[in-house]
């Protein structure tokens, strides 16, 4: 199946894969060839694209959307980082921006912004630098 990962600034990757692990807002999921079509939101987390030879590309997304069809996965990420570039200083910058957003949101959006901040805090487990 085909996997595209894009951010507002650029196309990050466009490759053939066997499966893609995604951090959905309702929970983690895996999209594979033949998957039923769906469109859902992503929470901040790790996206893993696995190829036929066992190779794996790993990315950290700061939220966004994913469209899954029977033969493709397209991630439209708010922000995206290569896992090896996602250092503690990058996380600190992201958390600062999310905290500012959460504090300035209207009351009806505050819970959603706080949830996104909590999801971003959980990314600390993925930092190896």
C-alpha distance (Angstrom), angle and dihedral (degrees) to the residues before:
residue distance angle dihedral
X1 . . .
X2 3.77 . .
X3 3.83 122.1 .
X4 3.81 124.4 -162.2
X5 3.79 123.4 -178.0
X6 3.79 117.6 -172.7
X7 3.78 136.8 169.9
X8 3.81 128.1 -166.6
X9 3.82 88.8 -94.0
X10 3.81 102.8 45.2
X11 3.77 152.4 -19.9
X12 3.82 104.4 -86.2
X13 3.80 100.9 -171.7
X14 3.80 141.3 -11.1
X15 3.82 112.0 -172.7
X16 3.81 144.5 142.1
X17 3.82 113.3 -103.5
X18 3.80 141.7 170.0
X19 3.81 95.7 -139.2
X20 3.80 142.8 -2.7
X21 3.82 123.8 -150.1
X22 3.81 111.6 -149.8
X23 3.83 136.2 -171.4
X24 3.80 99.3 -130.5
X25 3.80 120.7 -172.5
X26 3.82 88.8 -118.4
X27 3.82 92.1 47.9
X28 3.78 141.2 -65.8
X29 3.80 117.2 -46.5
X30 3.79 140.9 178.9
X31 3.80 122.9 -138.6
X32 3.81 118.0 -155.9
X33 3.79 136.7 170.4
X34 3.82 110.1 -64.2
X35 3.81 94.2 26.7
X36 3.79 116.2 156.4
X37 3.81 111.9 -103.8
X38 3.79 115.1 -94.1
X39 3.77 143.0 158.1
X40 3.81 120.3 -154.6
X41 3.78 143.5 153.3
X42 3.78 123.5 -99.8
X43 3.78 126.9 -139.4
X44 3.81 121.3 -146.5
X45 3.78 107.1 -73.6
X46 3.79 150.3 98.1
X47 3.83 124.2 -45.7
X48 3.81 115.1 -161.9
X49 3.81 120.6 -167.9
X50 3.82 111.9 -165.4
X51 3.78 122.7 -160.3
X52 3.81 130.8 -153.1
X53 3.81 93.3 -100.7
X54 3.80 93.0 54.6
X55 3.79 93.1 -98.7
X56 3.79 115.8 143.2
X57 3.80 133.4 -158.9
X58 3.80 114.7 -159.7
X59 3.80 127.2 -161.3
X60 3.79 135.3 173.1
X61 3.81 115.1 -137.2
X62 3.79 126.2 -166.6
X63 3.80 92.6 -147.1
X64 3.77 132.5 -67.8
X65 3.79 137.7 133.0
X66 3.80 137.0 -62.3
X67 3.78 129.8 -154.9
X68 3.79 115.4 -161.3
X69 3.81 123.6 -169.1
X70 3.79 131.0 171.1
X71 3.81 91.2 -87.2
X72 3.82 107.3 20.1
X73 3.80 146.6 45.2
X74 3.80 120.7 -156.5
X75 3.81 119.6 -172.6
X76 3.80 118.1 -165.1
X77 3.81 100.9 -166.8
X78 3.79 126.2 -165.0
X79 3.81 86.7 -143.7
X80 3.79 129.9 -9.3
X81 3.80 133.6 -162.6
X82 3.79 133.0 -177.3
X83 3.79 105.0 -111.8
X84 3.82 91.9 -118.2
X85 3.84 90.3 53.4
X86 3.82 93.1 51.1
X87 3.80 97.9 96.7
X88 3.78 128.2 166.0
X89 3.82 90.4 -97.9
X90 3.83 90.7 54.6
X91 3.81 88.8 49.1
X92 3.81 91.4 48.8
X93 3.82 90.1 52.7
X94 3.81 91.5 48.4
X95 3.81 92.1 47.9
X96 3.81 91.4 49.5
X97 3.81 91.0 53.0
X98 3.81 92.2 46.3
X99 3.81 91.9 48.6
X100 3.81 90.1 51.7
X101 3.81 90.7 48.7
X102 3.81 92.1 47.9
X103 3.80 92.2 50.7
X104 3.81 94.8 50.1
X105 3.81 99.4 43.7
X106 3.78 122.8 109.3
X107 3.80 114.3 -101.6
X108 3.83 94.3 -100.9
X109 3.82 91.1 55.6
X110 3.80 97.4 38.9
X111 3.84 94.5 87.7
X112 3.81 91.5 52.7
X113 3.81 91.8 48.1
X114 3.83 91.2 47.5
X115 3.85 90.1 50.6
X116 3.80 90.9 51.4
X117 3.81 89.6 50.0
X118 3.82 90.1 51.0
X119 3.81 91.0 50.0
X120 3.80 90.1 51.0
X121 3.81 90.6 51.0
X122 3.81 88.6 56.1
X123 3.83 88.7 60.6
X124 3.81 88.9 77.3
X125 3.80 87.3 85.7
X126 3.81 89.4 63.8
X127 3.80 96.4 54.0
X128 3.78 113.5 102.7
X129 3.82 98.3 169.8
